[in-house]
Amino acid sequence: MLSEVSLQNPAIVRMLYWQLGITAGFAVIAGFISGEHGAVSATLGGLTNVFASLIYVFVANFGLIHSTGAGLWPILRAEIVKLVFIAVQLGVIIKFYDALVVPALVTTFLVTLLAWRAALFYRVNADTKQHN
């Protein structure tokens, strides 16, 4: 399972597509509710997780390729890099985007964050049903 962290893994690609779809949907909804700044804020919230997920995959894949075994350290390091990347992105957005619509940003951010985990559970449940 640990060695399957790459963009060639269909579950990872599915997770990224889910995040992009959720981002687009929430951007449209926020655009109708709060105007263009709401749409931009929702897009920034969703893309924060999309980019962080890509960073996670690349760092984890690099670590797993260059490690001697399938230990958890490459995955833990990738998660730490992802969290730092998210913190930096959100800090830059909050500091420099004056017309930020915080509810749109936070809602889209949290839903795309949960989508990452939900897609993992979807894969586990689908695999379990196929084997039964």
N, C-alpha and C positions, 0 to 999 in steps of 0.2 A: 504494500500500500504506500509506504513512504517513497519508494522509488518511482511512483507514478505522478509526482508533482512536476508537470510540464504542460506546455500549451498543446502537446499532442494528445493529452488525456481528454476524452470527450466530456467528462464531468467538469473539468476546469473550464473548458470552453463554454459549456452550458451555463456555468455560474457567471461568467463574464457577460454572456448574452442576456441573462436574467437581469443583471445589474444595469446594463445599458438600456434594456426595455423599460425597467422601472424608472430609470432616470428620465427617459424621454416622456413617459406617461406623467410623471409627477411634474415635469417642466411644463407640459401643456396645461395641467390642472392649475398649477401655481400661476401660470400666465393669465388664465382666465380670472383667477381670484385677485391677484395682486399686480397684474400688468407685467411689463417686460422685465422689471427688476426681480419680480417673483420667479419668473421663468429662468432667468440667469442664476439666481440664488439656488434654485432647485437643481439646476444643471451642475453647478459647482459642488453642491453637496453630494450628488450621485457620482460625479467624476472623481471626487476625492477617493471614494472607495474603489472605483474601477482602476485608477492608477495605482493605488495601494495594493490591490490584488495582483496586478501585473508585477509590481516590485516583489511581492511575496513569492510569486511563482519563480521569478528569475533568481532570486537569492536562494530559495530553497533548492531549486534545481542545480544551481552552481555548487552549493554546499554538498548536496548528495552525490554529485558526480565526483567531487574532489575529496570526499571523505573515505576513510578506510572501511567503513561499514554502513549499515543503515540505522545509525543512531538517531536520537531525537535532537541532538545539538543543531544540526543544520535547519531543522524545522523551527526550533526555538529562536535561533538567530534570525530567521526570515520573519518570524512573528514580531520580534523586537524592532527590526528595521521597518516593518510595515507600520507599527504603532508610532514610531518616531516620524515617519513620513507623513502619516495622517495628522499628527500634531503640528508639524511644520506647515503643511498645506492649509489646515484650518486657521492657523495663526496668520498666515499671509492673506488669506481671504478676508478674515475679520479686520485686519489692520488696513488693508488697501481698498476694499470695496465699500465705499461710503453709503451706497443705497441698498445695502444688504437687507434682504427680507429673512430674518433669522428663522421663523417657523418653517419656511420653505426649505431652507438649507438643512436644518436639523432633521426635519421629517424625512426628506429624501436620503440624507446621510444614514439615518438609523434603519430605514427600510432596506436600503442596499446592503448595509452591514448584515442585517438579518438574512437577506437573500443568499449571501455567501454560505452561511451555515445551513440554510434550508435546502439549498441545492445539494449539499453533501448528504443530508438526511434522505433526500429524494433518491439519490443514487444508491445508498445503502438499502433502502426499502425496495427499490426496483430490483437490485441484485438478489435480495433475499427471496422475493417472489419468484424470480426465474429459477432459483435452485430448488424450490419446493415443489 
